Each structure stands twice: as structure tokens, then as C-alpha cells.
């Protein structure tokens, strides 16, 4: 499995958006969200699935202690709310925009079922996505429960390499251009932003990585 946090190599928006299907295009609109706007809350009726045209969406829930647990941060081309396809009637998570210009393509469950019945490729990609997503979530929960913070960070960096990295021809280093802020990364590995910053700087001092706002370089000897 290449990725824990990101369903790589498949831009579902290009395949699934009803705008791509003439029968649905005329009755279909995009919804715009600002930063901190909620697309849905826990316990909301689960009658739609959503595709991200642009922006970023945080998926999470609140523990019994009221602590926010972030399950995923999704970007352009990714699908969420997909458990509605499998018969979920109420949401067990929330979805919140974390970008000021998030655009979402909502798809009714009945429309999604019609598209899946009429398009085998479409149906296969949806079920493949759901299977990958469940595996990623299971792996991520295992990391959060059984690994220390530094190990979680190192494994996350390894996954970023697979999702967004390329080899620098001159040095052989792994160079990663990614869409996450430090706050996003801290949320995804279950730590605070100050702790993340300390760990990143420790890795930098040990000549393991170099990092800036949207780029991380993993030196060849450690990549």
C-alpha cells in the first residue's frame, strides 16, 4: 500500500463529477465554502457524497472528552462522505473546509448509485477508493496508538515521498512538494504544532531533512 493519508495517482474528480455526464450536468452545481465552514456535522443525514474541485477539507470527529481527532485532510480530486454509498444513514464524522476558496461537487446517493450501475469503470474506481480509504484509516489508527511521535512523523514523511516526491537529478535527494501546512501535519500525526516544529528541527540538525513552507528535502543518505 503506497499511501496512508492520500489516495495517490487517482484524481476522482476527473472521473466521477456529474458534470462529466450529460444526463446530470444541467441539474448540477458546485458549492463554495470559506475557511472553517462545515460541509456537514456528526449526526447529519448521510444522503450525499462529495468531490473536491479545489481547496482542502478536514475530516474528523470529537472524542468523548471533546477532543478533536483528525482522520484526514483531503485536497483536489478526492472523495469524502462515501459511507453514504454503503448505507450509512447518519454521519459519524464532520467535514470542514480549511481553505478560503474550497469548491465542492455534491452528488446525491441516488445519483451516485445510478452512475455506478451505468458505468463499470466508475463503479470500480469508487469501490477501490473506499477499500483504500478504510485500509489507510486502519493503518493510521495503529500508528497513533502504538508509535511514538517521532516515528509517526518519519512514517508520514515516507508517505509524502510516495505521494508528492521526486528524485533530484543533481543530488539524488528526495524532494517533496506538498499541500499541507505544519498545522495540518501536526493534526494528522496526532501532536501539537510546537512539538512538530521541534521534531522537524531535530531532523534538520541531524542532516536528515531540510524543509520550508511547502517543500521538504530528504537527503539521499536517509531517503
Secondary structure, DSSP 8 states (H G I E B T S, - for coil): ---SS--TT--HHHHH-GGGSHHHHTT--EEEE-TT-EEE-TT-B--EEEEEEES-EEEEEE-TTS-EEEEEEE-TT-EE-GGGTTT--B-SSEEEE-STTEEEEEEEHHHHHHHHHH-HHHHHHHHHHHHHHHHHHHHHHHHHHHS-HHHHHHHHHHHHHHHHEEE-TTT--EEEE-S--HHHHHHHTTS-HHHHHHHHHHHHHTTSEEE-SSEEEE-TTT-
